[in-house]
Amino acid sequence: MGIPEGNEAELAAKFEALFPHLDERQRRLAIGAEARLLGHGGIRVVARAAGVREGTVSRGVSELESGEAPLGRVRRSGGGRKRAVDLNLGLRPALLALVEPDVRGDPMSPLRWTTKSTRQLAAELTRQGHRVSADTVAAVLREEGFSLQGNAKTVEGAQHPDRDAQFRYINGQAKDFQAAGDPVISVDTKKKELVGNYKNAGHQWRRKGDPVRVRTHDFPDADPGKAIPYGIYDLTTDAGWVNVGTDHDTAAFAVASVRRWWHAVGRDTYLRSHRLLITADAGGSNGYRTRAWKFELAALAVQTGLEITVCHFPPGTSKCNRIEHRLFSHITMNWRGRPLTSHEVIVNSIAATTTRTGLTVRAELDTAIYKTGVRISDGQLNALPLSRHDWHGDWNYTLHPQEHRRDGVTPIPPQNEAGPGRDWLTHPALTGIPPEQWNSLVTELAAARAAQREADLQQRRGGDRQKTPAAGLYTGRRPGLTLVDRLLATILYQRFKLPQVVIAPLFTVTAVTLNRAISQTRRLLHDTGHAIEPAETQLATLDDLTDLITHLGIPKPEIKSASY
C-alpha cells in the first residue's frame, strides 16, 4: 500500500513549525518516528519533507529501535570536532613558552618585549606552525590559570635597617604629644594638578552618551597654570587643612602652609599648647635634608612661640604617611571624573570632602610667589636653635623658639690668609718661599683661581650665569679652604711628600676634598709658571711634621692626629 501524496506536504509543514524548537538529536528522533509510522518508503518521504539526507532519517529510526535510555545531551560522549590542543600536542607548551619566557622558554622570544595580546600570541604560534585563533589562545590561557592583570605596587626596594624602629619612635612621640594635649600633624604635598579643561581620572554619573568633553592633550596652559595642594592633617581631631598654592612647591611654601593652618585653626584648637609635632616624608620640600625647611621652621617657632618637633619617615616609606590615607585619598575620590577648570573648583572640591568617620577639610588659595633656588649656608644652618634627638638626629629634631641670625650671610673669608690656627704653616722655612715672593704668588694665584672657579661653574651650568652675584658677599655655601690653605696643602704634599690622608686633618676636611683642592692648585701653579721644589727631608706622619717644626724653631701648634 503506497503513501498518500498529501502526507509529504503535511509533514513538511509540521517539520517547518517544529524544528526551530528542537536540537539536533531531537529533530533526528522526530523524523525517525514519522518514518516508522509511514512504513515502507517512509524514510524517503520524510527525508524529502524535512530536507535532510535519508541516512539521517535512518539513524533516527535506529536510535528509536535500540531501546537505549535518553542520553541527557545532544551528542554522544566523544562526539564533535576535536579541540586544537588535543589535535596539536605541541600547541600548549609553545604557548606557555611565549607567555613565560623567563621560566619555560627562550629569553630571546620575539614576544618578550611586546604586549602579549591574544592576537599577537596567535600570530606568533601560527608562524611557528601551530595554526590557532585568538579565541583558542584565550581559552587555553584561562585553563592554565592566566588572567589579565595590572601592576601591583608592593615592591619597596631596599629598606633602611632602622625602618621599623623609626616607626616605633614616631608612634611613641605622637602618643606623648597627644597625651599632653599637644597637636600632632601629618604634612605632605599632594600631586600637582593642571588647572583647566583637562581629563581627570575616574567616573561620575551622567546621562548615557553625554560625557564631559575635555581637551585631547594635557599640555599645560600658562594661564591659569597649576595647583599645588599642600595638606596638613590633624591626627587628633581628624581634620584636614589644604593650602592650594599657585607658584612653586618650596620649603618656604610648605612652612607657610603650616603657619596658615596654625593661625586659622591650630592655635584656637590647642589654646594651651606650646609644642607641635610634625610628621613628614624624608624628601621633597619638607625633607630631612632640606636646609630651607629647617630654616623656615625656626622662623615659625620664633613667630608662634612653639617648640616644633619634626619626625621624618624613613626613606622609601612615603606611602606610610597618615595624610595619604586619611586626607589625600578622599580628596581624589571626591573630585574624580570632574575637570578641575579653575582654582575655585579645586578649593571648593577639597573643602567639600567628607567621610563617614567624620573627616572635615578646610581649603584656601595661596597666590603668593615663592622664590626658588634659595640656598642656606653652613653659617645659617649652624646658627639655628636646633637640637637633634639621641635617636637618629638626622630624622628627629626639635626647633626652639629662640631668636637667631636670619640673614646668616657670611662675608667671603680672606682668601689671602690661612684658616684659623694655620698661620704657622706659612713660615718660609716650611714653604721654601721668601715673604715678598709669597705675597706676589698668592696675588697671582687668586686671579687665576677666580677664573678657574668661574670656568668650572660655567661648565656645570652649561652656559654663562644668569644673575650677577652680590658684591662683597658670598651667598652660597662657605668654602672650607681658603686659597692659602689650598697652596699650603699642595706644598706639604709636593715638597715633603706628606700623604694626603695625613694632611687632611690639619685643614679639617676629608681626604677626598683635599685631593680635589690639591689637583686644582697644581693646575694653577702649572698655568702661572710656578714650581714647588722638593725638600731634602721627606715626611710620612704628623709626628714627623712636629719634629721638623721643632727643629726649625717654629712655635709648636697643637696638631691633631689623622682621623680620616
LOFINU-131929 format. One record per residue (C-alpha): residue number from 1; x, y, z. Coordinates in Angstrom, 1 decimal. Example, Ala and Ser with C-alpha at 12.3 -4.5 7.8 and 13.67 -1.06 7.14 Angstrom:
LOFINU-131929
[1, [12.3, -4.5, 7.8]] [2, [13.7, -1.1, 7.1]] 
end
This chain:
LOFINU-131929
[1, [0.0, 0.0, 0.0]] [2, [1.6, 3.4, -1.0]] [3, [1.9, 6.5, 1.0]] [4, [-0.8, 9.1, 0.3]] [5, [0.5, 12.1, -1.8]] [6, [-0.7, 14.7, 0.6]] [7, [1.4, 13.3, 3.5]] [8, [4.7, 14.8, 2.3]] [9, [3.3, 18.3, 2.3]] [10, [1.7, 17.9, 5.7]] [11, [5.0, 16.5, 7.1]] [12, [6.9, 19.5, 5.6]] [13, [4.6, 21.9, 7.2]] [14, [4.9, 20.1, 10.6]] [15, [8.7, 20.0, 10.4]] [16, [8.9, 23.6, 9.5]] [17, [6.9, 24.7, 12.6]] [18, [8.6, 22.2, 15.0]] [19, [12.3, 22.1, 14.0]] [20, [13.3, 25.6, 15.3]] [21, [12.4, 24.5, 18.8]] [22, [14.3, 21.2, 18.7]] [23, [18.0, 20.4, 19.0]] [24, [19.9, 18.2, 16.6]] [25, [19.2, 14.9, 18.3]] [26, [15.5, 15.7, 19.0]] [27, [15.0, 16.5, 15.3]] [28, [16.6, 13.2, 14.3]] [29, [14.3, 11.3, 16.7]] [30, [11.2, 13.2, 15.5]] [31, [11.8, 12.4, 11.8]] [32, [12.7, 8.8, 12.7]] [33, [9.3, 8.4, 14.5]] [34, [7.4, 9.7, 11.5]] [35, [9.3, 7.4, 9.1]] [36, [8.4, 4.3, 11.3]] [37, [4.7, 5.3, 11.2]] [38, [4.7, 5.6, 7.5]] [39, [6.2, 2.1, 7.0]] [40, [7.9, 1.1, 3.8]] [41, [9.1, 4.1, 1.8]] [42, [8.6, 6.4, 4.7]] [43, [12.3, 7.2, 5.1]] [44, [12.5, 8.7, 1.6]] [45, [9.3, 10.7, 2.0]] [46, [10.3, 12.0, 5.4]] [47, [13.8, 12.9, 4.1]] [48, [12.3, 15.0, 1.3]] [49, [9.8, 16.7, 3.6]] [50, [12.4, 17.5, 6.2]] [51, [15.1, 18.5, 3.7]] [52, [17.7, 16.1, 5.2]] [53, [19.6, 13.1, 4.0]] [54, [17.9, 9.7, 4.1]] [55, [20.8, 8.4, 6.2]] [56, [19.9, 10.9, 8.9]] [57, [16.3, 9.6, 8.9]] [58, [17.6, 6.0, 9.1]] [59, [19.8, 6.9, 12.0]] [60, [16.9, 8.4, 13.9]] [61, [14.9, 5.1, 13.3]] [62, [17.8, 3.1, 14.6]] [63, [18.1, 5.2, 17.7]] [64, [14.4, 4.7, 18.5]] [65, [14.5, 0.9, 17.9]] [66, [17.7, 0.4, 20.0]] [67, [15.7, 0.9, 23.2]] [68, [18.6, 2.9, 24.9]] [69, [17.8, 5.3, 27.7]] [70, [17.7, 9.1, 27.0]] [71, [21.3, 10.4, 26.8]] [72, [20.6, 13.7, 28.5]] [73, [22.7, 15.5, 25.9]] [74, [22.7, 16.2, 22.2]] [75, [25.7, 14.2, 21.2]] [76, [27.2, 11.0, 22.5]] [77, [30.4, 11.3, 24.6]] [78, [33.4, 11.9, 22.4]] [79, [31.4, 13.4, 19.5]] [80, [32.1, 16.6, 17.7]] [81, [35.3, 18.2, 16.4]] [82, [38.4, 17.6, 18.5]] [83, [39.9, 20.6, 20.4]] [84, [43.0, 22.3, 18.9]] [85, [45.2, 21.4, 21.9]] [86, [44.2, 17.7, 21.5]] [87, [44.9, 17.6, 17.8]] [88, [48.2, 19.5, 18.3]] [89, [50.0, 18.4, 21.4]] [90, [52.8, 20.9, 20.9]] [91, [50.4, 23.9, 21.0]] [92, [50.1, 24.2, 24.8]] [93, [53.8, 24.1, 25.6]] [94, [54.5, 26.5, 22.7]] [95, [52.0, 29.0, 24.1]] [96, [53.4, 28.7, 27.6]] [97, [56.9, 29.3, 26.3]] [98, [55.7, 32.6, 24.9]] [99, [53.9, 33.9, 27.9]] [100, [56.5, 32.7, 30.4]] [101, [59.8, 33.1, 28.6]] [102, [61.8, 33.5, 31.8]] [103, [60.8, 30.1, 33.2]] [104, [59.7, 27.8, 30.3]] [105, [61.1, 29.2, 27.1]] [106, [63.7, 31.2, 25.3]] [107, [64.5, 34.6, 26.9]] [108, [65.0, 36.0, 23.4]] [109, [61.4, 35.2, 22.4]] [110, [60.1, 37.7, 19.9]] [111, [57.2, 38.5, 22.2]] [112, [59.3, 39.0, 25.3]] [113, [59.5, 42.7, 24.7]] [114, [56.0, 43.3, 23.3]] [115, [52.4, 43.4, 24.7]] [116, [51.3, 39.8, 24.8]] [117, [47.8, 40.1, 23.4]] [118, [45.9, 37.0, 22.3]] [119, [46.0, 38.2, 18.7]] [120, [49.8, 38.6, 18.8]] [121, [50.2, 35.3, 20.5]] [122, [48.0, 33.6, 17.9]] [123, [50.0, 35.2, 15.1]] [124, [53.3, 34.1, 16.6]] [125, [52.1, 30.5, 17.2]] [126, [50.8, 30.3, 13.6]] [127, [54.3, 31.5, 12.4]] [128, [55.8, 28.6, 14.4]] [129, [53.5, 26.1, 12.7]] [130, [50.7, 25.9, 15.3]] [131, [47.7, 27.3, 13.4]] [132, [45.3, 28.7, 16.1]] [133, [42.8, 31.5, 16.6]] [134, [43.0, 34.3, 19.2]] [135, [39.8, 32.9, 20.9]] [136, [41.5, 29.5, 21.3]] [137, [44.6, 31.1, 22.8]] [138, [42.4, 32.9, 25.3]] [139, [40.7, 29.7, 26.3]] [140, [43.9, 27.8, 26.8]] [141, [45.4, 30.6, 28.9]] [142, [42.3, 30.6, 31.2]] [143, [42.7, 26.8, 31.5]] [144, [46.3, 27.4, 32.6]] [145, [45.2, 29.9, 35.3]] [146, [46.1, 33.1, 33.5]] [147, [44.1, 36.3, 33.5]] [148, [44.5, 39.9, 32.5]] [149, [46.2, 41.7, 35.5]] [150, [47.7, 45.1, 36.1]] [151, [50.8, 46.0, 38.1]] [152, [50.7, 45.7, 41.9]] [153, [52.7, 48.3, 43.8]] [154, [54.2, 46.1, 46.5]] [155, [58.0, 46.2, 46.0]] [156, [59.5, 48.9, 48.3]] [157, [63.1, 48.3, 47.3]] [158, [66.0, 48.3, 49.9]] [159, [64.8, 49.0, 53.4]] [160, [66.7, 51.0, 55.9]] [161, [67.9, 48.8, 58.8]] [162, [66.2, 51.3, 61.3]] [163, [63.0, 51.5, 59.4]] [164, [60.7, 49.7, 61.9]] [165, [62.5, 51.3, 64.9]] [166, [61.8, 54.8, 63.4]] [167, [58.1, 53.9, 63.0]] [168, [58.0, 52.9, 66.7]] [169, [59.8, 56.1, 67.7]] [170, [57.4, 58.3, 65.7]] [171, [54.4, 56.4, 67.3]] [172, [55.9, 57.0, 70.8]] [173, [56.4, 60.7, 70.1]] [174, [52.8, 61.0, 68.8]] [175, [51.4, 59.3, 71.8]] [176, [53.3, 61.5, 74.2]] [177, [52.2, 64.7, 72.5]] [178, [48.6, 63.6, 72.3]] [179, [48.6, 62.6, 75.9]] [180, [49.7, 66.1, 76.8]] [181, [47.1, 67.7, 74.7]] [182, [49.6, 69.0, 72.1]] [183, [48.9, 69.0, 68.4]] [184, [50.3, 66.2, 66.1]] [185, [50.0, 66.9, 62.4]] [186, [51.0, 65.0, 59.3]] [187, [52.1, 67.1, 56.3]] [188, [52.9, 66.5, 52.6]] [189, [52.4, 67.9, 49.1]] [190, [49.6, 66.3, 47.1]] [191, [50.2, 65.7, 43.4]] [192, [50.3, 68.9, 41.3]] [193, [47.1, 69.4, 39.3]] [194, [46.7, 71.1, 35.9]] [195, [44.1, 73.8, 36.1]] [196, [41.8, 73.9, 33.0]] [197, [39.5, 71.7, 31.0]] [198, [41.8, 68.6, 31.2]] [199, [40.8, 65.0, 31.8]] [200, [40.6, 63.9, 35.4]] [201, [40.8, 60.2, 36.2]] [202, [37.7, 58.5, 37.5]] [203, [33.9, 58.4, 36.6]] [204, [30.8, 60.2, 37.6]] [205, [27.1, 59.7, 36.9]] [206, [25.8, 61.4, 33.8]] [207, [23.2, 60.9, 31.1]] [208, [24.2, 58.0, 28.9]] [209, [26.2, 59.2, 25.9]] [210, [26.8, 62.6, 27.4]] [211, [30.3, 62.6, 28.9]] [212, [32.1, 65.9, 29.8]] [213, [34.2, 67.0, 26.8]] [214, [37.8, 67.8, 27.7]] [215, [41.0, 68.6, 25.8]] [216, [42.6, 65.9, 23.8]] [217, [46.1, 66.7, 25.0]] [218, [47.2, 67.6, 28.5]] [219, [49.7, 70.4, 27.6]] [220, [49.8, 72.9, 30.5]] [221, [48.4, 76.3, 29.9]] [222, [50.3, 79.3, 31.3]] [223, [47.0, 80.8, 32.4]] [224, [45.5, 79.6, 34.8]] [225, [48.6, 77.4, 35.4]] [226, [48.7, 74.7, 38.0]] [227, [47.6, 74.0, 41.6]] [228, [49.9, 72.7, 44.3]] [229, [47.8, 71.4, 47.3]] [230, [49.8, 71.2, 50.5]] [231, [48.0, 69.3, 53.2]] [232, [48.1, 69.4, 57.0]] [233, [46.2, 66.5, 58.7]] [234, [45.5, 66.8, 62.4]] [235, [45.6, 63.2, 63.7]] [236, [43.8, 64.0, 67.0]] [237, [40.7, 65.9, 65.6]] [238, [40.6, 64.0, 62.2]] [239, [40.6, 67.3, 60.4]] [240, [42.4, 68.5, 57.3]] [241, [43.7, 71.8, 56.1]] [242, [44.9, 72.2, 52.5]] [243, [46.8, 75.3, 51.2]] [244, [46.4, 75.4, 47.4]] [245, [49.5, 77.1, 46.0]] [246, [49.9, 78.5, 42.5]] [247, [53.6, 79.1, 42.3]] [248, [56.3, 76.6, 43.4]] [249, [56.5, 73.8, 45.9]] [250, [59.3, 75.1, 48.0]] [251, [60.3, 74.8, 51.7]] [252, [59.0, 78.3, 52.3]] [253, [55.6, 77.3, 50.8]] [254, [55.5, 74.2, 53.0]] [255, [56.2, 76.2, 56.2]] [256, [53.8, 78.9, 55.1]] [257, [51.1, 76.3, 54.8]] [258, [51.8, 75.1, 58.4]] [259, [51.8, 78.8, 59.5]] [260, [48.4, 79.4, 57.9]] [261, [47.0, 76.3, 59.5]] [262, [48.2, 77.3, 62.9]] [263, [46.8, 80.9, 62.7]] [264, [43.4, 79.7, 61.2]] [265, [42.8, 76.5, 63.2]] [266, [45.6, 75.3, 65.4]] [267, [46.0, 78.0, 68.0]] [268, [42.2, 78.1, 68.6]] [269, [42.0, 74.3, 68.9]] [270, [45.1, 74.0, 71.2]] [271, [44.9, 77.1, 73.3]] [272, [47.4, 76.0, 76.0]] [273, [49.9, 74.2, 73.8]] [274, [53.5, 75.3, 73.4]] [275, [54.6, 72.3, 71.4]] [276, [53.9, 71.0, 67.9]] [277, [54.8, 67.6, 66.4]] [278, [55.1, 67.3, 62.6]] [279, [55.5, 64.0, 60.9]] [280, [56.7, 64.3, 57.3]] [281, [58.3, 62.4, 54.4]] [282, [62.0, 62.0, 54.0]] [283, [62.2, 64.0, 50.8]] [284, [60.6, 66.9, 48.9]] [285, [60.1, 70.4, 50.1]] [286, [59.8, 69.1, 53.7]] [287, [62.6, 66.5, 53.5]] [288, [65.1, 66.0, 56.3]] [289, [68.0, 67.0, 54.0]] [290, [66.3, 70.3, 53.0]] [291, [68.1, 73.1, 54.8]] [292, [65.5, 75.7, 53.9]] [293, [62.8, 73.6, 55.6]] [294, [64.6, 73.7, 58.9]] [295, [65.5, 77.4, 58.4]] [296, [61.8, 78.4, 57.8]] [297, [60.6, 76.2, 60.7]] [298, [63.0, 78.0, 63.0]] [299, [61.4, 81.3, 62.0]] [300, [57.9, 79.9, 62.5]] [301, [59.0, 78.7, 66.0]] [302, [60.0, 82.3, 66.9]] [303, [56.8, 83.8, 65.5]] [304, [54.5, 81.4, 67.3]] [305, [56.4, 80.6, 70.4]] [306, [56.0, 76.9, 69.7]] [307, [58.7, 74.3, 70.2]] [308, [58.4, 72.4, 66.9]] [309, [59.5, 68.8, 66.8]] [310, [59.8, 67.1, 63.4]] [311, [59.9, 63.3, 62.9]] [312, [60.6, 62.1, 59.3]] [313, [59.5, 58.8, 57.9]] [314, [62.4, 56.6, 56.7]] [315, [63.4, 56.9, 53.0]] [316, [61.2, 54.9, 50.7]] [317, [58.2, 54.8, 53.1]] [318, [56.2, 57.9, 52.0]] [319, [53.1, 55.7, 51.4]] [320, [53.0, 55.1, 55.2]] [321, [52.4, 58.8, 55.9]] [322, [49.0, 59.0, 57.5]] [323, [47.9, 62.0, 55.4]] [324, [48.0, 59.9, 52.3]] [325, [45.2, 57.5, 53.5]] [326, [43.2, 59.9, 55.8]] [327, [43.1, 63.0, 53.6]] [328, [44.6, 62.9, 50.1]] [329, [42.8, 59.7, 49.0]] [330, [39.4, 61.1, 49.9]] [331, [40.1, 64.3, 48.1]] [332, [41.0, 62.3, 44.9]] [333, [37.8, 60.3, 45.2]] [334, [35.7, 63.4, 45.8]] [335, [36.7, 65.1, 42.5]] [336, [37.1, 62.0, 40.4]] [337, [35.9, 62.4, 36.8]] [338, [35.5, 66.2, 37.2]] [339, [37.7, 68.5, 35.2]] [340, [39.5, 71.0, 37.5]] [341, [38.7, 74.0, 35.4]] [342, [39.7, 76.7, 37.9]] [343, [41.3, 77.2, 41.3]] [344, [37.9, 77.9, 42.7]] [345, [36.7, 74.5, 41.6]] [346, [39.7, 72.9, 43.2]] [347, [39.4, 74.7, 46.5]] [348, [35.6, 74.1, 46.7]] [349, [36.0, 70.4, 45.8]] [350, [38.7, 69.9, 48.5]] [351, [36.6, 71.7, 51.1]] [352, [33.6, 69.5, 50.3]] [353, [35.4, 66.3, 51.1]] [354, [33.9, 64.3, 53.9]] [355, [33.9, 60.7, 55.2]] [356, [31.6, 58.6, 57.2]] [357, [34.1, 58.7, 60.1]] [358, [33.7, 62.4, 60.4]] [359, [36.6, 63.9, 58.4]] [360, [36.3, 67.7, 57.8]] [361, [38.5, 69.7, 55.5]] [362, [39.2, 73.4, 55.0]] [363, [41.0, 74.8, 52.0]] [364, [42.4, 78.2, 51.0]] [365, [44.0, 79.5, 47.9]] [366, [47.6, 80.8, 48.2]] [367, [48.6, 83.1, 45.4]] [368, [52.0, 84.2, 47.0]] [369, [55.2, 83.9, 45.0]] [370, [57.9, 81.6, 46.4]] [371, [61.4, 82.1, 45.3]] [372, [63.3, 79.0, 44.1]] [373, [67.0, 78.2, 44.3]] [374, [67.3, 79.6, 47.9]] [375, [70.5, 78.3, 49.5]] [376, [71.2, 78.1, 53.2]] [377, [74.9, 78.4, 54.1]] [378, [76.6, 76.4, 56.8]] [379, [76.7, 79.5, 59.0]] [380, [73.0, 80.0, 58.7]] [381, [72.3, 76.3, 59.5]] [382, [74.7, 76.2, 62.4]] [383, [73.0, 79.3, 63.9]] [384, [69.6, 77.7, 64.1]] [385, [68.3, 76.8, 67.6]] [386, [68.0, 73.2, 66.6]] [387, [68.6, 70.2, 68.9]] [388, [68.9, 66.7, 67.4]] [389, [67.3, 63.8, 69.2]] [390, [69.5, 61.0, 70.5]] [391, [67.8, 58.6, 68.1]] [392, [68.6, 59.4, 64.5]] [393, [69.2, 63.1, 64.9]] [394, [69.0, 63.5, 61.1]] [395, [65.4, 62.3, 61.1]] [396, [64.3, 63.6, 64.5]] [397, [65.0, 67.1, 65.8]] [398, [63.4, 70.0, 67.6]] [399, [63.5, 73.7, 66.8]] [400, [63.2, 76.0, 69.8]] [401, [61.5, 79.4, 69.8]] [402, [64.8, 81.4, 70.1]] [403, [66.0, 84.4, 68.1]] [404, [68.8, 83.6, 65.6]] [405, [70.6, 85.4, 62.9]] [406, [68.2, 85.0, 60.0]] [407, [70.4, 86.7, 57.3]] [408, [73.3, 84.3, 58.1]] [409, [75.2, 85.9, 55.1]] [410, [78.8, 85.5, 55.8]] [411, [81.4, 87.7, 54.1]] [412, [83.8, 86.0, 51.8]] [413, [86.6, 84.6, 54.0]] [414, [90.0, 86.2, 53.4]] [415, [91.5, 84.1, 50.6]] [416, [95.0, 85.5, 51.0]] [417, [95.2, 84.2, 54.6]] [418, [95.4, 80.8, 56.1]] [419, [92.5, 79.4, 58.0]] [420, [92.2, 79.8, 61.8]] [421, [95.1, 78.2, 63.6]] [422, [97.1, 77.5, 60.5]] [423, [99.4, 80.6, 60.2]] [424, [102.4, 78.6, 61.4]] [425, [102.3, 76.6, 58.1]] [426, [103.2, 79.8, 56.1]] [427, [106.6, 80.0, 57.7]] [428, [109.3, 80.4, 55.0]] [429, [111.2, 77.5, 56.5]] [430, [108.3, 75.2, 55.6]] [431, [107.1, 76.8, 52.3]] [432, [110.6, 77.5, 51.0]] [433, [109.3, 80.8, 49.7]] [434, [110.5, 84.2, 51.0]] [435, [107.7, 86.5, 52.3]] [436, [107.9, 89.0, 49.4]] [437, [107.6, 86.2, 46.8]] [438, [104.9, 84.6, 48.8]] [439, [102.6, 87.6, 48.7]] [440, [103.1, 88.0, 44.9]] [441, [102.5, 84.3, 44.4]] [442, [99.2, 84.4, 46.4]] [443, [98.0, 87.5, 44.5]] [444, [98.7, 85.9, 41.1]] [445, [97.1, 82.6, 42.1]] [446, [94.0, 84.5, 43.4]] [447, [93.2, 85.9, 40.0]] [448, [93.9, 82.5, 38.3]] [449, [91.7, 80.7, 40.9]] [450, [88.8, 83.1, 40.3]] [451, [88.9, 82.4, 36.6]] [452, [89.3, 78.6, 37.2]] [453, [86.3, 78.5, 39.5]] [454, [84.1, 80.5, 37.1]] [455, [85.1, 78.2, 34.3]] [456, [84.2, 75.1, 36.3]] [457, [80.8, 76.7, 37.3]] [458, [80.1, 77.6, 33.7]] [459, [80.8, 74.1, 32.6]] [460, [78.4, 72.7, 35.2]] [461, [75.7, 75.3, 34.3]] [462, [76.1, 74.7, 30.6]] [463, [76.4, 78.4, 30.0]] [464, [77.0, 81.8, 31.5]] [465, [75.5, 82.8, 34.8]] [466, [72.1, 84.5, 34.6]] [467, [72.3, 86.5, 37.7]] [468, [75.1, 88.9, 39.0]] [469, [76.4, 87.8, 42.4]] [470, [76.1, 90.2, 45.3]] [471, [79.2, 92.4, 45.6]] [472, [81.5, 91.5, 48.5]] [473, [79.2, 88.8, 49.9]] [474, [79.3, 85.0, 49.4]] [475, [75.7, 83.9, 49.2]] [476, [76.3, 80.2, 48.7]] [477, [77.9, 77.6, 50.9]] [478, [81.0, 78.9, 52.6]] [479, [84.2, 77.3, 51.2]] [480, [86.1, 75.1, 53.7]] [481, [89.5, 76.0, 52.4]] [482, [90.9, 79.5, 51.6]] [483, [93.3, 80.0, 48.7]] [484, [96.3, 80.0, 51.0]] [485, [95.0, 76.7, 52.6]] [486, [95.0, 75.1, 49.2]] [487, [98.5, 76.3, 48.5]] [488, [99.8, 75.2, 51.8]] [489, [98.3, 71.7, 51.4]] [490, [99.9, 71.4, 48.0]] [491, [103.3, 72.4, 49.4]] [492, [103.1, 69.8, 52.1]] [493, [102.2, 67.2, 49.6]] [494, [104.7, 68.1, 46.9]] [495, [107.6, 69.5, 48.9]] [496, [107.6, 67.0, 51.8]] [497, [105.7, 64.1, 50.2]] [498, [103.3, 64.0, 53.1]] [499, [100.3, 61.7, 52.3]] [500, [97.0, 63.4, 51.7]] [501, [95.2, 61.3, 54.3]] [502, [97.7, 62.7, 56.9]] [503, [97.4, 66.3, 55.7]] [504, [93.5, 66.3, 55.7]] [505, [93.0, 66.7, 59.5]] [506, [95.2, 69.8, 59.5]] [507, [92.6, 71.5, 57.4]] [508, [89.5, 69.8, 58.9]] [509, [88.4, 68.3, 55.6]] [510, [88.2, 64.9, 54.1]] [511, [91.0, 63.3, 52.1]] [512, [88.7, 63.4, 49.0]] [513, [88.1, 67.2, 49.4]] [514, [91.8, 67.7, 49.9]] [515, [92.7, 65.7, 46.8]] [516, [90.4, 67.8, 44.7]] [517, [91.9, 71.1, 46.1]] [518, [95.5, 69.9, 45.5]] [519, [94.7, 68.9, 42.0]] [520, [93.2, 72.3, 41.2]] [521, [96.1, 74.1, 42.8]] [522, [98.7, 72.1, 40.9]] [523, [97.0, 73.2, 37.7]] [524, [97.1, 76.8, 38.8]] [525, [100.8, 76.6, 39.6]] [526, [101.5, 75.0, 36.2]] [527, [99.4, 77.6, 34.3]] [528, [101.2, 80.5, 36.1]] [529, [104.6, 79.0, 35.6]] [530, [105.5, 78.3, 39.2]] [531, [107.1, 75.1, 40.5]] [532, [107.4, 73.7, 44.1]] [533, [110.9, 72.5, 44.8]] [534, [111.1, 69.2, 46.8]] [535, [112.7, 69.4, 50.2]] [536, [115.6, 67.2, 51.3]] [537, [113.5, 65.9, 54.2]] [538, [110.6, 63.6, 53.4]] [539, [107.7, 63.2, 55.9]] [540, [105.3, 60.4, 56.5]] [541, [103.3, 61.2, 59.6]] [542, [102.2, 64.2, 61.7]] [543, [104.8, 63.2, 64.2]] [544, [107.5, 63.7, 61.6]] [545, [106.0, 67.2, 60.9]] [546, [106.0, 68.0, 64.6]] [547, [109.7, 67.0, 64.8]] [548, [110.6, 69.1, 61.8]] [549, [108.9, 72.4, 63.0]] [550, [110.6, 71.8, 66.4]] [551, [114.0, 71.5, 64.6]] [552, [113.3, 74.6, 62.6]] [553, [112.3, 76.6, 65.7]] [554, [108.7, 77.3, 64.6]] [555, [106.3, 77.7, 67.5]] [556, [104.8, 74.3, 68.1]] [557, [101.0, 74.3, 67.4]] [558, [98.5, 71.6, 68.6]] [559, [98.4, 69.1, 65.8]] [560, [95.5, 66.6, 65.7]] [561, [96.2, 63.0, 64.7]] [562, [94.7, 61.7, 61.5]] [563, [91.1, 60.6, 61.8]] [564, [90.1, 60.1, 58.1]] 
end
